[in-house]
Amino acid sequence: MNLARVEGNVVATRKHPSLNGWRLVICQPIGPEGTVEGQPQVAIDPLGAGLHQRVVISSDGAAARKAVGDEKSPARWIIVAIVDEKVPGVMV
């Protein structure tokens, strides 16, 4: 799992059928202080995260494929939590 910030929406005229009806967003992995860490990832957003919100993304492809209901789906990243506030002493 990684801390990330939602940077935008993905618009696709063609995509794998298992992704139809799912919101796809671009998530930029970040460190605890908000510094960029790594390459942006496309994630399924079942929670409705807003632009620039901090989220927790999981690279558990099996969980993402289970969420979309297709074992052959190319889904890998999924948003599993929206970070509401920063708690002192907790790295989230």
N, CA, C and O atoms as a CHARMM CRD file, in Angstrom:
* protein
*
  368
    1    1 MET  N      0.84000  -1.17900   0.00000 PROA 1      0.00000
    2    1 MET  CA     0.00000   0.00000   0.00000 PROA 1      0.00000
    3    1 MET  C      0.87900   1.23400   0.00000 PROA 1      0.00000
    4    1 MET  O      1.94100   1.26000   0.62200 PROA 1      0.00000
    5    2 ASN  N      0.42000   2.26200  -0.71000 PROA 2      0.00000
    6    2 ASN  CA     1.17200   3.50800  -0.83000 PROA 2      0.00000
    7    2 ASN  C      0.26600   4.69400  -0.55100 PROA 2      0.00000
    8    2 ASN  O     -0.92700   4.67200  -0.85000 PROA 2      0.00000
    9    3 LEU  N      0.84800   5.71400   0.01900 PROA 3      0.00000
   10    3 LEU  CA     0.15800   6.98400   0.14500 PROA 3      0.00000
   11    3 LEU  C      0.29100   7.69000  -1.19700 PROA 3      0.00000
   12    3 LEU  O      1.36500   7.68200  -1.79700 PROA 3      0.00000
   13    4 ALA  N     -0.79400   8.30000  -1.67300 PROA 4      0.00000
   14    4 ALA  CA    -0.76100   8.96500  -2.97500 PROA 4      0.00000
   15    4 ALA  C     -1.70200  10.16400  -2.96600 PROA 4      0.00000
   16    4 ALA  O     -2.51000  10.34500  -2.05500 PROA 4      0.00000
   17    5 ARG  N     -1.56900  10.98000  -4.01700 PROA 5      0.00000
   18    5 ARG  CA    -2.45300  12.14500  -4.19000 PROA 5      0.00000
   19    5 ARG  C     -3.12700  11.99200  -5.55300 PROA 5      0.00000
   20    5 ARG  O     -2.46600  11.68700  -6.54600 PROA 5      0.00000
   21    6 VAL  N     -4.43900  12.20300  -5.59800 PROA 6      0.00000
   22    6 VAL  CA    -5.18000  12.11100  -6.85600 PROA 6      0.00000
   23    6 VAL  C     -4.84100  13.33500  -7.70200 PROA 6      0.00000
   24    6 VAL  O     -5.03500  14.47200  -7.27400 PROA 6      0.00000
   25    7 GLU  N     -4.33100  13.08600  -8.90900 PROA 7      0.00000
   26    7 GLU  CA    -3.88800  14.17000  -9.78800 PROA 7      0.00000
   27    7 GLU  C     -4.81800  14.41600 -10.96600 PROA 7      0.00000
   28    7 GLU  O     -4.71600  15.46200 -11.60800 PROA 7      0.00000
   29    8 GLY  N     -5.71100  13.50100 -11.26700 PROA 8      0.00000
   30    8 GLY  CA    -6.61500  13.70700 -12.39400 PROA 8      0.00000
   31    8 GLY  C     -7.40900  12.46500 -12.72800 PROA 8      0.00000
   32    8 GLY  O     -7.22100  11.40200 -12.13500 PROA 8      0.00000
   33    9 ASN  N     -8.31100  12.62200 -13.70100 PROA 9      0.00000
   34    9 ASN  CA    -9.15100  11.52400 -14.16900 PROA 9      0.00000
   35    9 ASN  C     -8.57500  10.93900 -15.44600 PROA 9      0.00000
   36    9 ASN  O     -7.87400  11.62100 -16.19300 PROA 9      0.00000
   37   10 VAL  N     -8.87400   9.68000 -15.68800 PROA 10     0.00000
   38   10 VAL  CA    -8.49400   9.03300 -16.94000 PROA 10     0.00000
   39   10 VAL  C     -9.73400   8.97700 -17.81600 PROA 10     0.00000
   40   10 VAL  O    -10.79300   8.52600 -17.38000 PROA 10     0.00000
   41   11 VAL  N     -9.59800   9.43900 -19.05800 PROA 11     0.00000
   42   11 VAL  CA   -10.68600   9.37000 -20.02400 PROA 11     0.00000
   43   11 VAL  C    -10.25700   8.40500 -21.11800 PROA 11     0.00000
   44   11 VAL  O     -9.20200   8.58100 -21.72800 PROA 11     0.00000
   45   12 ALA  N    -11.07400   7.38300 -21.36800 PROA 12     0.00000
   46   12 ALA  CA   -10.72300   6.38800 -22.37400 PROA 12     0.00000
   47   12 ALA  C    -11.95500   6.04400 -23.20300 PROA 12     0.00000
   48   12 ALA  O    -13.00300   5.69200 -22.66000 PROA 12     0.00000
   49   13 THR  N    -11.82100   6.14800 -24.51200 PROA 13     0.00000
   50   13 THR  CA   -12.92900   5.76900 -25.37900 PROA 13     0.00000
   51   13 THR  C    -13.00600   4.25700 -25.53400 PROA 13     0.00000
   52   13 THR  O    -14.07000   3.70300 -25.81200 PROA 13     0.00000
   53   14 ARG  N    -11.86800   3.59700 -25.35300 PROA 14     0.00000
   54   14 ARG  CA   -11.82600   2.13400 -25.39300 PROA 14     0.00000
   55   14 ARG  C    -11.03000   1.64400 -24.19500 PROA 14     0.00000
   56   14 ARG  O     -9.95600   2.16300 -23.89300 PROA 14     0.00000
   57   15 LYS  N    -11.56500   0.64900 -23.52600 PROA 15     0.00000
   58   15 LYS  CA   -10.86100   0.05400 -22.39600 PROA 15     0.00000
   59   15 LYS  C    -11.34900  -1.37700 -22.22400 PROA 15     0.00000
   60   15 LYS  O    -12.32400  -1.78600 -22.85600 PROA 15     0.00000
   61   16 HSD  N    -10.68800  -2.12200 -21.38800 PROA 16     0.00000
   62   16 HSD  CA   -11.08300  -3.50300 -21.12400 PROA 16     0.00000
   63   16 HSD  C    -12.52500  -3.50300 -20.60300 PROA 16     0.00000
   64   16 HSD  O    -12.87800  -2.65500 -19.78400 PROA 16     0.00000
   65   17 PRO  N    -13.35300  -4.42800 -21.05900 PROA 17     0.00000
   66   17 PRO  CA   -14.76300  -4.45800 -20.62800 PROA 17     0.00000
   67   17 PRO  C    -14.95200  -4.50200 -19.11300 PROA 17     0.00000
   68   17 PRO  O    -15.95400  -3.99800 -18.60700 PROA 17     0.00000
   69   18 SER  N    -14.01400  -5.09000 -18.38800 PROA 18     0.00000
   70   18 SER  CA   -14.15100  -5.17400 -16.92600 PROA 18     0.00000
   71   18 SER  C    -14.05900  -3.80300 -16.25400 PROA 18     0.00000
   72   18 SER  O    -14.46000  -3.65200 -15.10000 PROA 18     0.00000
   73   19 LEU  N    -13.53500  -2.81000 -16.96500 PROA 19     0.00000
   74   19 LEU  CA   -13.37600  -1.47100 -16.38400 PROA 19     0.00000
   75   19 LEU  C    -14.53100  -0.53700 -16.72300 PROA 19     0.00000
   76   19 LEU  O    -14.56900   0.59900 -16.25000 PROA 19     0.00000
   77   20 ASN  N    -15.47400  -1.00900 -17.53900 PROA 20     0.00000
   78   20 ASN  CA   -16.64400  -0.18400 -17.86700 PROA 20     0.00000
   79   20 ASN  C    -17.43200   0.12400 -16.60200 PROA 20     0.00000
   80   20 ASN  O    -17.72300  -0.76700 -15.80500 PROA 20     0.00000
   81   21 GLY  N    -17.77000   1.38700 -16.43100 PROA 21     0.00000
   82   21 GLY  CA   -18.53300   1.81600 -15.26100 PROA 21     0.00000
   83   21 GLY  C    -17.68000   2.16800 -14.05500 PROA 21     0.00000
   84   21 GLY  O    -18.21100   2.65700 -13.05700 PROA 21     0.00000
   85   22 TRP  N    -16.39200   1.93900 -14.11400 PROA 22     0.00000
   86   22 TRP  CA   -15.49300   2.26100 -13.00500 PROA 22     0.00000
   87   22 TRP  C    -14.78900   3.58400 -13.27800 PROA 22     0.00000
   88   22 TRP  O    -14.38800   3.85700 -14.40900 PROA 22     0.00000
   89   23 ARG  N    -14.64000   4.39500 -12.25300 PROA 23     0.00000
   90   23 ARG  CA   -13.88600   5.64200 -12.35900 PROA 23     0.00000
   91   23 ARG  C    -12.41000   5.30900 -12.22500 PROA 23     0.00000
   92   23 ARG  O    -11.99700   4.63200 -11.28300 PROA 23     0.00000
   93   24 LEU  N    -11.61600   5.79300 -13.17800 PROA 24     0.00000
   94   24 LEU  CA   -10.17500   5.59600 -13.14900 PROA 24     0.00000
   95   24 LEU  C     -9.50500   6.93700 -12.90700 PROA 24     0.00000
   96   24 LEU  O     -9.85900   7.93000 -13.54200 PROA 24     0.00000
   97   25 VAL  N     -8.54500   6.97700 -11.99900 PROA 25     0.00000
   98   25 VAL  CA    -7.86100   8.21900 -11.65600 PROA 25     0.00000
   99   25 VAL  C     -6.35200   8.03200 -11.70900 PROA 25     0.00000
  100   25 VAL  O     -5.84400   6.91800 -11.57600 PROA 25     0.00000
  101   26 ILE  N     -5.65000   9.13100 -11.90300 PROA 26     0.00000
  102   26 ILE  CA    -4.19300   9.13000 -11.86800 PROA 26     0.00000
  103   26 ILE  C     -3.77900   9.46500 -10.43900 PROA 26     0.00000
  104   26 ILE  O     -4.16400  10.50500  -9.90400 PROA 26     0.00000
  105   27 CYS  N     -2.99900   8.59000  -9.82800 PROA 27     0.00000
  106   27 CYS  CA    -2.54700   8.77800  -8.44700 PROA 27     0.00000
  107   27 CYS  C     -1.02300   8.90700  -8.42500 PROA 27     0.00000
  108   27 CYS  O     -0.30900   8.04700  -8.94100 PROA 27     0.00000
  109   28 GLN  N     -0.54100   9.98700  -7.82200 PROA 28     0.00000
  110   28 GLN  CA     0.89500  10.21700  -7.68200 PROA 28     0.00000
  111   28 GLN  C      1.33200   9.76100  -6.29500 PROA 28     0.00000
  112   28 GLN  O      0.93900  10.37200  -5.30100 PROA 28     0.00000
  113   29 PRO  N      2.14500   8.69000  -6.20200 PROA 29     0.00000
  114   29 PRO  CA     2.65500   8.28000  -4.88600 PROA 29     0.00000
  115   29 PRO  C      3.43800   9.41600  -4.21900 PROA 29     0.00000
  116   29 PRO  O      4.22500  10.10500  -4.86900 PROA 29     0.00000
  117   30 ILE  N      3.21100   9.60100  -2.91900 PROA 30     0.00000
  118   30 ILE  CA     3.87200  10.66100  -2.15800 PROA 30     0.00000
  119   30 ILE  C      4.38900  10.10400  -0.83900 PROA 30     0.00000
  120   30 ILE  O      3.95200   9.05200  -0.37300 PROA 30     0.00000
  121   31 GLY  N      5.33000  10.83500  -0.25100 PROA 31     0.00000
  122   31 GLY  CA     5.84100  10.49300   1.06700 PROA 31     0.00000
  123   31 GLY  C      4.96400  11.10900   2.14700 PROA 31     0.00000
  124   31 GLY  O      3.99800  11.80200   1.82900 PROA 31     0.00000
  125   32 PRO  N      5.28100  10.87100   3.41700 PROA 32     0.00000
  126   32 PRO  CA     4.49000  11.39700   4.53300 PROA 32     0.00000
  127   32 PRO  C      4.38300  12.92200   4.53100 PROA 32     0.00000
  128   32 PRO  O      3.39400  13.47600   5.01000 PROA 32     0.00000
  129   33 GLU  N      5.39400  13.59600   3.99400 PROA 33     0.00000
  130   33 GLU  CA     5.37700  15.06200   3.96700 PROA 33     0.00000
  131   33 GLU  C      4.82500  15.62400   2.65200 PROA 33     0.00000
  132   33 GLU  O      4.81000  16.83800   2.45200 PROA 33     0.00000
  133   34 GLY  N      4.37500  14.74200   1.76100 PROA 34     0.00000
  134   34 GLY  CA     3.79300  15.18400   0.50000 PROA 34     0.00000
  135   34 GLY  C      4.75800  15.24700  -0.66600 PROA 34     0.00000
  136   34 GLY  O      4.38800  15.70200  -1.74900 PROA 34     0.00000
  137   35 THR  N      5.99900  14.79500  -0.46500 PROA 35     0.00000
  138   35 THR  CA     6.98200  14.81900  -1.55400 PROA 35     0.00000
  139   35 THR  C      6.71600  13.67600  -2.52500 PROA 35     0.00000
  140   35 THR  O      6.31900  12.58300  -2.12100 PROA 35     0.00000
  141   36 VAL  N      6.93900  13.93800  -3.80800 PROA 36     0.00000
  142   36 VAL  CA     6.70300  12.94400  -4.85600 PROA 36     0.00000
  143   36 VAL  C      7.64700  11.76500  -4.69600 PROA 36     0.00000
  144   36 VAL  O      8.84700  11.93900  -4.48300 PROA 36     0.00000
  145   37 GLU  N      7.09000  10.55900  -4.80100 PROA 37     0.00000
  146   37 GLU  CA     7.88400   9.33300  -4.69900 PROA 37     0.00000
  147   37 GLU  C      7.42700   8.36200  -5.77700 PROA 37     0.00000
  148   37 GLU  O      6.38800   7.71800  -5.62600 PROA 37     0.00000
  149   38 GLY  N      8.17700   8.24800  -6.85000 PROA 38     0.00000
  150   38 GLY  CA     7.85400   7.27700  -7.87900 PROA 38     0.00000
  151   38 GLY  C      6.97200   7.81100  -8.98400 PROA 38     0.00000
  152   38 GLY  O      6.67500   9.00400  -9.05400 PROA 38     0.00000
  153   39 GLN  N      6.55800   6.89300  -9.85000 PROA 39     0.00000
  154   39 GLN  CA     5.78300   7.22100 -11.03700 PROA 39     0.00000
  155   39 GLN  C      4.28700   7.22200 -10.73000 PROA 39     0.00000
  156   39 GLN  O      3.82300   6.45400  -9.88700 PROA 39     0.00000
  157   40 PRO  N      3.53000   8.08700 -11.41700 PROA 40     0.00000
  158   40 PRO  CA     2.06400   8.07500 -11.24900 PROA 40     0.00000
  159   40 PRO  C      1.48400   6.72300 -11.67200 PROA 40     0.00000
  160   40 PRO  O      2.02400   6.05200 -12.55200 PROA 40     0.00000
  161   41 GLN  N      0.39300   6.33900 -11.04200 PROA 41     0.00000
  162   41 GLN  CA    -0.27500   5.07400 -11.33000 PROA 41     0.00000
  163   41 GLN  C     -1.75100   5.33600 -11.64000 PROA 41     0.00000
  164   41 GLN  O     -2.34700   6.26600 -11.09600 PROA 41     0.00000
  165   42 VAL  N     -2.33000   4.52600 -12.50300 PROA 42     0.00000
  166   42 VAL  CA    -3.76700   4.59400 -12.76900 PROA 42     0.00000
  167   42 VAL  C     -4.43600   3.62200 -11.81600 PROA 42     0.00000
  168   42 VAL  O     -4.06800   2.44900 -11.75700 PROA 42     0.00000
  169   43 ALA  N     -5.42400   4.11100 -11.06300 PROA 43     0.00000
  170   43 ALA  CA    -6.09100   3.27800 -10.06800 PROA 43     0.00000
  171   43 ALA  C     -7.60600   3.33600 -10.24200 PROA 43     0.00000
  172   43 ALA  O     -8.15600   4.33900 -10.69600 PROA 43     0.00000
  173   44 ILE  N     -8.25900   2.25600  -9.87800 PROA 44     0.00000
  174   44 ILE  CA    -9.71500   2.21700  -9.82300 PROA 44     0.00000
  175   44 ILE  C    -10.12200   2.98400  -8.57300 PROA 44     0.00000
  176   44 ILE  O     -9.51300   2.82800  -7.51500 PROA 44     0.00000
  177   45 ASP  N    -11.16400   3.82000  -8.69900 PROA 45     0.00000
  178   45 ASP  CA   -11.61000   4.62200  -7.55800 PROA 45     0.00000
  179   45 ASP  C    -13.04700   4.26400  -7.17400 PROA 45     0.00000
  180   45 ASP  O    -13.99100   4.87200  -7.67700 PROA 45     0.00000
  181   46 PRO  N    -13.21600   3.28400  -6.28800 PROA 46     0.00000
  182   46 PRO  CA   -14.56700   2.93500  -5.85000 PROA 46     0.00000
  183   46 PRO  C    -15.10200   3.85900  -4.75700 PROA 46     0.00000
  184   46 PRO  O    -16.27100   3.76000  -4.38300 PROA 46     0.00000
  185   47 LEU  N    -14.25400   4.76200  -4.24000 PROA 47     0.00000
  186   47 LEU  CA   -14.63100   5.59200  -3.09800 PROA 47     0.00000
  187   47 LEU  C    -15.00700   7.02700  -3.45900 PROA 47     0.00000
  188   47 LEU  O    -15.54300   7.74100  -2.61200 PROA 47     0.00000
  189   48 GLY  N    -14.74600   7.46900  -4.68000 PROA 48     0.00000
  190   48 GLY  CA   -15.09400   8.82700  -5.08900 PROA 48     0.00000
  191   48 GLY  C    -14.15100   9.88400  -4.54400 PROA 48     0.00000
  192   48 GLY  O    -14.60000  10.93700  -4.09300 PROA 48     0.00000
  193   49 ALA  N    -12.86300   9.62300  -4.57800 PROA 49     0.00000
  194   49 ALA  CA   -11.87900  10.59600  -4.08700 PROA 49     0.00000
  195   49 ALA  C    -11.87700  11.84100  -4.96800 PROA 49     0.00000
  196   49 ALA  O    -12.08400  11.76200  -6.17800 PROA 49     0.00000
  197   50 GLY  N    -11.64200  12.98300  -4.34600 PROA 50     0.00000
  198   50 GLY  CA   -11.60600  14.24800  -5.06600 PROA 50     0.00000
  199   50 GLY  C    -10.20400  14.57900  -5.56500 PROA 50     0.00000
  200   50 GLY  O     -9.21300  13.99000  -5.13500 PROA 50     0.00000
  201   51 LEU  N    -10.15300  15.53400  -6.47900 PROA 51     0.00000
  202   51 LEU  CA    -8.88300  15.98500  -7.02600 PROA 51     0.00000
  203   51 LEU  C     -7.99100  16.52000  -5.90700 PROA 51     0.00000
  204   51 LEU  O     -8.44800  17.30100  -5.07300 PROA 51     0.00000
  205   52 HSD  N     -6.74200  16.11200  -5.88300 PROA 52     0.00000
  206   52 HSD  CA    -5.70700  16.49100  -4.91700 PROA 52     0.00000
  207   52 HSD  C     -5.92600  15.92100  -3.51300 PROA 52     0.00000
  208   52 HSD  O     -5.21500  16.29800  -2.58200 PROA 52     0.00000
  209   53 GLN  N     -6.88500  15.03100  -3.34700 PROA 53     0.00000
  210   53 GLN  CA    -7.05300  14.37900  -2.04800 PROA 53     0.00000
  211   53 GLN  C     -5.98400  13.32600  -1.86000 PROA 53     0.00000
  212   53 GLN  O     -5.55000  12.68500  -2.81600 PROA 53     0.00000
  213   54 ARG  N     -5.56100  13.15200  -0.61100 PROA 54     0.00000
  214   54 ARG  CA    -4.62000  12.08500  -0.28700 PROA 54     0.00000
  215   54 ARG  C     -5.40500  10.78600  -0.12800 PROA 54     0.00000
  216   54 ARG  O     -6.46200  10.75400   0.50100 PROA 54     0.00000
  217   55 VAL  N     -4.86600   9.71900  -0.71100 PROA 55     0.00000
  218   55 VAL  CA    -5.52600   8.41600  -0.67700 PROA 55     0.00000
  219   55 VAL  C     -4.48500   7.33900  -0.38200 PROA 55     0.00000
  220   55 VAL  O     -3.28100   7.57700  -0.47200 PROA 55     0.00000
  221   56 VAL  N     -4.96600   6.16900  -0.03400 PROA 56     0.00000
  222   56 VAL  CA    -4.10500   4.99700   0.10500 PROA 56     0.00000
  223   56 VAL  C     -4.45700   4.08900  -1.06100 PROA 56     0.00000
  224   56 VAL  O     -5.61600   3.71800  -1.24700 PROA 56     0.00000
  225   57 ILE  N     -3.42700   3.72900  -1.85600 PROA 57     0.00000
  226   57 ILE  CA    -3.65000   2.84400  -2.98800 PROA 57     0.00000
  227   57 ILE  C     -2.95500   1.50800  -2.73200 PROA 57     0.00000
  228   57 ILE  O     -1.90700   1.44800  -2.08900 PROA 57     0.00000
  229   58 SER  N     -3.55600   0.45300  -3.24400 PROA 58     0.00000
  230   58 SER  CA    -2.99800  -0.88900  -3.09200 PROA 58     0.00000
  231   58 SER  C     -2.67000  -1.44800  -4.46500 PROA 58     0.00000
  232   58 SER  O     -3.44100  -1.28600  -5.41100 PROA 58     0.00000
  233   59 SER  N     -1.52100  -2.10700  -4.57000 PROA 59     0.00000
  234   59 SER  CA    -1.12200  -2.73700  -5.81900 PROA 59     0.00000
  235   59 SER  C     -1.50300  -4.21600  -5.84500 PROA 59     0.00000
  236   59 SER  O     -0.98000  -4.98100  -6.65600 PROA 59     0.00000
  237   60 ASP  N     -2.40100  -4.61100  -4.97100 PROA 60     0.00000
  238   60 ASP  CA    -2.86600  -5.99900  -4.91900 PROA 60     0.00000
  239   60 ASP  C     -3.80000  -6.23600  -6.10100 PROA 60     0.00000
  240   60 ASP  O     -5.00300  -5.99000  -6.01800 PROA 60     0.00000
  241   61 GLY  N     -3.22600  -6.71800  -7.20100 PROA 61     0.00000
  242   61 GLY  CA    -4.00200  -6.93900  -8.41000 PROA 61     0.00000
  243   61 GLY  C     -5.16500  -7.89900  -8.20900 PROA 61     0.00000
  244   61 GLY  O     -6.21900  -7.72500  -8.82000 PROA 61     0.00000
  245   62 ALA  N     -4.99200  -8.90000  -7.36800 PROA 62     0.00000
  246   62 ALA  CA    -6.06300  -9.86500  -7.12100 PROA 62     0.00000
  247   62 ALA  C     -7.27400  -9.17400  -6.48800 PROA 62     0.00000
  248   62 ALA  O     -8.41500  -9.46600  -6.84500 PROA 62     0.00000
  249   63 ALA  N     -7.02500  -8.26700  -5.55900 PROA 63     0.00000
  250   63 ALA  CA    -8.12600  -7.52900  -4.92600 PROA 63     0.00000
  251   63 ALA  C     -8.81500  -6.60200  -5.92900 PROA 63     0.00000
  252   63 ALA  O    -10.03900  -6.47100  -5.92200 PROA 63     0.00000
  253   64 ALA  N     -8.02400  -5.96100  -6.78900 PROA 64     0.00000
  254   64 ALA  CA    -8.60300  -5.07600  -7.80500 PROA 64     0.00000
  255   64 ALA  C     -9.44500  -5.88300  -8.79200 PROA 64     0.00000
  256   64 ALA  O    -10.53500  -5.45500  -9.17200 PROA 64     0.00000
  257   65 ARG  N     -8.94700  -7.04200  -9.20600 PROA 65     0.00000
  258   65 ARG  CA    -9.71000  -7.88200 -10.13900 PROA 65     0.00000
  259   65 ARG  C    -10.97600  -8.41600  -9.48500 PROA 65     0.00000
  260   65 ARG  O    -12.01000  -8.55200 -10.14000 PROA 65     0.00000
  261   66 LYS  N    -10.89600  -8.71800  -8.19500 PROA 66     0.00000
  262   66 LYS  CA   -12.09000  -9.18800  -7.47900 PROA 66     0.00000
  263   66 LYS  C    -13.12400  -8.06300  -7.39200 PROA 66     0.00000
  264   66 LYS  O    -14.32300  -8.30900  -7.51500 PROA 66     0.00000
  265   67 ALA  N    -12.66000  -6.83500  -7.18000 PROA 67     0.00000
  266   67 ALA  CA   -13.57300  -5.68900  -7.08200 PROA 67     0.00000
  267   67 ALA  C    -14.33500  -5.47200  -8.38800 PROA 67     0.00000
  268   67 ALA  O    -15.52200  -5.14700  -8.36600 PROA 67     0.00000
  269   68 VAL  N    -13.65800  -5.65200  -9.53100 PROA 68     0.00000
  270   68 VAL  CA   -14.32400  -5.44200 -10.82200 PROA 68     0.00000
  271   68 VAL  C    -15.05100  -6.69600 -11.28500 PROA 68     0.00000
  272   68 VAL  O    -15.81700  -6.65000 -12.24700 PROA 68     0.00000
  273   69 GLY  N    -14.81600  -7.81600 -10.60800 PROA 69     0.00000
  274   69 GLY  CA   -15.53400  -9.04500 -10.91700 PROA 69     0.00000
  275   69 GLY  C    -15.06700  -9.77800 -12.15700 PROA 69     0.00000
  276   69 GLY  O    -15.86400 -10.44200 -12.82100 PROA 69     0.00000
  277   70 ASP  N    -13.77000  -9.66700 -12.48400 PROA 70     0.00000
  278   70 ASP  CA   -13.23500 -10.33700 -13.67000 PROA 70     0.00000
  279   70 ASP  C    -11.80100 -10.77800 -13.40100 PROA 70     0.00000
  280   70 ASP  O    -10.90900  -9.94500 -13.23600 PROA 70     0.00000
  281   71 GLU  N    -11.58400 -12.08500 -13.35700 PROA 71     0.00000
  282   71 GLU  CA   -10.25100 -12.63400 -13.09300 PROA 71     0.00000
  283   71 GLU  C     -9.22800 -12.29900 -14.17900 PROA 71     0.00000
  284   71 GLU  O     -8.02500 -12.37000 -13.93000 PROA 71     0.00000
  285   72 LYS  N     -9.68300 -11.93700 -15.37100 PROA 72     0.00000
  286   72 LYS  CA    -8.77600 -11.62600 -16.47300 PROA 72     0.00000
  287   72 LYS  C     -8.61700 -10.12100 -16.68500 PROA 72     0.00000
  288   72 LYS  O     -8.03100  -9.69400 -17.67900 PROA 72     0.00000
  289   73 SER  N     -9.12400  -9.33200 -15.77500 PROA 73     0.00000
  290   73 SER  CA    -9.03000  -7.87700 -15.88100 PROA 73     0.00000
  291   73 SER  C     -7.57500  -7.41600 -15.74100 PROA 73     0.00000
  292   73 SER  O     -6.80800  -8.00800 -14.98100 PROA 73     0.00000
  293   74 PRO  N     -7.19400  -6.36000 -16.47500 PROA 74     0.00000
  294   74 PRO  CA    -5.84300  -5.82800 -16.32800 PROA 74     0.00000
  295   74 PRO  C     -5.69200  -4.91400 -15.10400 PROA 74     0.00000
  296   74 PRO  O     -4.63500  -4.31500 -14.90700 PROA 74     0.00000
  297   75 ALA  N     -6.73900  -4.80900 -14.28800 PROA 75     0.00000
  298   75 ALA  CA    -6.70400  -3.92800 -13.11100 PROA 75     0.00000
  299   75 ALA  C     -5.60400  -4.35900 -12.14900 PROA 75     0.00000
  300   75 ALA  O     -5.44600  -5.54500 -11.86200 PROA 75     0.00000
  301   76 ARG  N     -4.84500  -3.38000 -11.65300 PROA 76     0.00000
  302   76 ARG  CA    -3.81200  -3.67900 -10.65700 PROA 76     0.00000
  303   76 ARG  C     -3.93500  -2.77200  -9.44000 PROA 76     0.00000
  304   76 ARG  O     -3.89700  -3.26500  -8.31300 PROA 76     0.00000
  305   77 TRP  N     -4.08100  -1.45800  -9.63000 PROA 77     0.00000
  306   77 TRP  CA    -4.12600  -0.50800  -8.52100 PROA 77     0.00000
  307   77 TRP  C     -5.56800  -0.16100  -8.18600 PROA 77     0.00000
  308   77 TRP  O     -6.40500  -0.02000  -9.07800 PROA 77     0.00000
  309   78 ILE  N     -5.85500  -0.02400  -6.88700 PROA 78     0.00000
  310   78 ILE  CA    -7.18500   0.35000  -6.42400 PROA 78     0.00000
  311   78 ILE  C     -7.05600   1.23900  -5.19800 PROA 78     0.00000
  312   78 ILE  O     -6.20200   1.00600  -4.34200 PROA 78     0.00000
  313   79 ILE  N     -7.89700   2.25100  -5.11500 PROA 79     0.00000
  314   79 ILE  CA    -7.91700   3.11000  -3.92600 PROA 79     0.00000
  315   79 ILE  C     -8.66100   2.36700  -2.82900 PROA 79     0.00000
  316   79 ILE  O     -9.79400   1.92500  -3.02100 PROA 79     0.00000
  317   80 VAL  N     -8.01000   2.23200  -1.67200 PROA 80     0.00000
  318   80 VAL  CA    -8.61200   1.50100  -0.55700 PROA 80     0.00000
  319   80 VAL  C     -9.00800   2.40900   0.60300 PROA 80     0.00000
  320   80 VAL  O     -9.72100   1.97300   1.50700 PROA 80     0.00000
  321   81 ALA  N     -8.55500   3.66900   0.59400 PROA 81     0.00000
  322   81 ALA  CA    -8.90700   4.60000   1.67200 PROA 81     0.00000
  323   81 ALA  C     -8.65700   6.03300   1.22800 PROA 81     0.00000
  324   81 ALA  O     -7.78600   6.30300   0.40200 PROA 81     0.00000
  325   82 ILE  N     -9.43700   6.94300   1.79200 PROA 82     0.00000
  326   82 ILE  CA    -9.21900   8.37800   1.61600 PROA 82     0.00000
  327   82 ILE  C     -8.69600   8.90400   2.94300 PROA 82     0.00000
  328   82 ILE  O     -9.29700   8.65600   3.98900 PROA 82     0.00000
  329   83 VAL  N     -7.58300   9.62700   2.91100 PROA 83     0.00000
  330   83 VAL  CA    -6.97600  10.15500   4.12700 PROA 83     0.00000
  331   83 VAL  C     -7.64800  11.49200   4.44800 PROA 83     0.00000
  332   83 VAL  O     -7.52900  12.45500   3.69100 PROA 83     0.00000
  333   84 ASP  N     -8.35200  11.53700   5.57900 PROA 84     0.00000
  334   84 ASP  CA    -9.09800  12.73800   5.96600 PROA 84     0.00000
  335   84 ASP  C     -8.22100  13.79900   6.58900 PROA 84     0.00000
  336   84 ASP  O     -8.33000  14.97700   6.24900 PROA 84     0.00000
  337   85 GLU  N     -7.35200  13.39400   7.49800 PROA 85     0.00000
  338   85 GLU  CA    -6.51300  14.37900   8.18300 PROA 85     0.00000
  339   85 GLU  C     -5.20900  13.72600   8.60800 PROA 85     0.00000
  340   85 GLU  O     -5.11400  12.50300   8.71900 PROA 85     0.00000
  341   86 LYS  N     -4.22500  14.54600   8.84000 PROA 86     0.00000
  342   86 LYS  CA    -2.93100  14.03800   9.29400 PROA 86     0.00000
  343   86 LYS  C     -2.92400  14.01500  10.81600 PROA 86     0.00000
  344   86 LYS  O     -3.16500  15.02800  11.47300 PROA 86     0.00000
  345   87 VAL  N     -2.64300  12.83700  11.35900 PROA 87     0.00000
  346   87 VAL  CA    -2.58800  12.65200  12.81600 PROA 87     0.00000
  347   87 VAL  C     -1.12600  12.70800  13.24100 PROA 87     0.00000
  348   87 VAL  O     -0.30700  11.96400  12.70300 PROA 87     0.00000
  349   88 PRO  N     -0.77400  13.57800  14.20100 PROA 88     0.00000
  350   88 PRO  CA     0.61600  13.67900  14.65100 PROA 88     0.00000
  351   88 PRO  C      1.15500  12.32000  15.10000 PROA 88     0.00000
  352   88 PRO  O      0.51300  11.59900  15.86300 PROA 88     0.00000
  353   89 GLY  N      2.36100  11.98800  14.60200 PROA 89     0.00000
  354   89 GLY  CA     3.00700  10.76100  15.01300 PROA 89     0.00000
  355   89 GLY  C      2.61300   9.54200  14.20400 PROA 89     0.00000
  356   89 GLY  O      3.16700   8.46200  14.41000 PROA 89     0.00000
  357   90 VAL  N      1.65800   9.69100  13.27700 PROA 90     0.00000
  358   90 VAL  CA     1.21400   8.56200  12.44800 PROA 90     0.00000
  359   90 VAL  C      1.59100   8.82100  11.01100 PROA 90     0.00000
  360   90 VAL  O      1.19900   9.83500  10.43400 PROA 90     0.00000
  361   91 MET  N      2.36100   7.90000  10.42000 PROA 91     0.00000
  362   91 MET  CA     2.78800   8.07000   9.03900 PROA 91     0.00000
  363   91 MET  C      1.74700   7.46400   8.10300 PROA 91     0.00000
  364   91 MET  O      1.78600   6.26500   7.82500 PROA 91     0.00000
  365   92 VAL  N      0.83300   8.27300   7.62300 PROA 92     0.00000
  366   92 VAL  CA    -0.18800   7.83600   6.66700 PROA 92     0.00000
  367   92 VAL  C     -0.28000   8.83600   5.56200 PROA 92     0.00000
  368   92 VAL  O     -1.08000   8.66800   4.64200 PROA 92     0.00000
